[in-house]
Amino acid sequence: MSALAQQEEDEVFSTAPNINNLIELTAKLAQVLAKETELMEQMRIRDLEPLQKEKTQLLEVLERQKKILLNHPYILEEITDEEAEDLAEIVNIFQIVAEENYNRLLLAREVNMKVVEAISEVVSEAKSNGIYNETGKTDLSNAAVSITVNKTI
């Protein structure tokens, strides 16, 4: 084995995914997504920002682990049946939480779009109103006045 190949092999094993760590990382990401979903349900949008950094870091680590596993699939052959079951269970839980989070994000996006549309309509109506000008003051010079005529006139 060449020195370069040996160095690459050593690097793989030094950074190889430990299945227990992989399970813990996936579980932690599921917890972060569940917390994010809960905050969105409670409309506590300001509290989401701190979770974004943690979520991004967890995703980056998991992506690196995934690349290693894809390039070196024999690593998975060395895990025990119990580890495989634990990993499958946490991946299933993660998928459920991720789907719920995704649906909540879609809903939040839709609500946000409706709010923006409602505000746009109000602004548009205010601009077209002949009684109020763009500063919100009354301008009766262009106002149409409704008059009822009495037959005795």
Buried (B, 14 or more C-beta within 10 A) or exposed (E): EEEEEEEBEEEBEEEBBBBEEBBEBBBBBBBBBBBBBEBBEEEEEEBBEEBEEBBEBBEEBBEEBEEBBEEBEEBEEEBEEEBEEBBEEBBEBBEEBBEBBEEBEEEBEEEEEEEEEEEEEEEEEEEEEEEBBEEEEEEEEEEEEEEEEEEEE
